[in-house]
Amino acid sequence: MRYHALSLMKVGLLGLDAVAEGVIRRLRPFGCEIVVCAPGQEDAISALGCESVTREALFATCDAVSVHTRVEAGQPPAVTARDLSTMVPTAWFINITQAEAVEESGLVCENRIAGAALDVFWQEPLPAEHPLLGRHDVILTPRMADAVTQEEVRKDG
């Protein structure tokens, strides 16, 4: 696996929720470029000091893409196999919002990006034979984003 200095990376967020805002606050000190795709929230994106980009630009140009959008039951995934296939080969894909937001088959089959980091899963616990388990290019962690967000909400009032 190859890593790059965070200060040299372009980090993209798909969606703008409380967790995304927390991610932006945490990334800012590292000096990386932060872009956001959240149609209709351009003023909020600008207020956070980030650039608003199209979905296509987000996936095609970012060194890391983090998902911060939710889908309702019965809706198609927010991130498709096609989206993942347009990412640069050195990019990382991060999903800490909702497993259903990402087309599972696209992520399971995707081997051309640097890797993926997930703390949400389509089936919990993941079965022992799940294709993401044991891959050197996938980081799987317990669910943490909601706990961090809820703690920040309590602190902010």
N, C-alpha and C positions, 0 to 999 in steps of 0.2 A: 504494500500500500504506500502511496505517496501522499505526503502532507505539504501544505503550503502555509506560509505565515498568514494569520488571520488579517493582518493589516494590509495585505496585498490582495485580499479576496473581495469579490462582489457577491454580496449575500442578498438573496431575494426572498420576500415573504409573499405568499399567496393568501390574501385575506388580511384583515386588520381587526383583531379582537384584543381583549385585555392581555392575553398571553403574548401576542405579537408586539404590543407596546412594551411589555417587559423585556422581550428579546431585543428590541431596538435599544432600550436603555442599557442593557448589559453589553451589547456589541459596540455601542458608541465609543467607549474608551479605547478600543482596539484600533480605531481608525479605518476600519474597512468601509467600503462603499455599500450603502444599504438602499435597496429599491423595493417597492411594494406594488403589487397588482391587486387593487381593490376598487373596482369600478364604482363610481358614485361617492367615493371617500377621498377624492383628490385633495380637498382642503385640509382634512385631518392628516393626510400623508405629508403634505407640505409643512403643516404646523409641527410635525415631528422631525423636520429637517431631512426628509427622505424624498427620493424621486419617485413619481408615479410612472409605471411602465405597463405595457400591454402584456397579456398572458404569454404571447409568443416570445417576446423579448425576455421575459422572466426566465423561461425554461431554456432558451437558446443561448443566453449570455452569462448566466450566473454560475459562480463556483460552488454555491450551496443554495438550495431551495428548501424553505421551511413552510409547511402547510398550516394555515390558520383559518380555515374555512370549514364550515359544517354542512352536511347534507341531510335532508330529512328522509325518513323511511320511504323507499320507493323511488327516490330521485337517483339519477345516474351519478357516478363518482365525480368529484370536482377535478381529480387528476386522472387522466387516462393513460393507457399504454403508449399512445401516440405522444403525449406530453413528455413522458419519460424518455422516449426514443429521440427527442430533439435536444436533450441536455448534452452539454459538452462532456467528453469522456473523463475529464478530471473532476467532475462535479459530484457533490454529495447531495442526497435527497433525505430530508428530515420530515417525519410526520409525528407530531405530538398532540394532534387535535382529535382525530376520529378515524378509526380504521376504514370505515365506509367511505371516507372522502377520497380514497385512493383505490383504483382498480387493482385488486390483488394480483391478478394474472400478469399484469404489466410489470409489477414490482418483482414478482417471483422470477419472471423470465429475464428481467433486465440485468445484463452482465456487462454492459458497455460503459457504465459510469463508475466512478471511483468507489462508491458505496452508498449505503442507506443506514439511517439511524431511526429506530422506531420505539415508541413506548406505548403504542396501541396496536391491537391485533384483531384480526377478523374472527378468530376463535380463541377464547382464553380458558385455560392455558393452551398455548400452541401444542398440537399433538407432536409426539416425538419424531414422527416422520415428516414434519413440515419442511418444505424445501428451503426456507430461510434459515433454519437452524444449522449451525455448523459452518456457515459460509464465512470466509475471511473478510468479505467486503460488507458485512451487515452487523450493525451493533443493535442489540435488543436489550432494553432496560425496563424495569417496572414503571408503571404509570406515575409521573411526577409533576407534570405541568399544571394540572388542576390544583394540587396542593400548594404549589408556589403561588399561583394566581389568587387563590382564596386567602392566603396569608397576606398578600399585598393589598387586597381589597379591605381586609380587616384593619390593616395599618393606616390606609388612606382614609378610612372613615366611612 
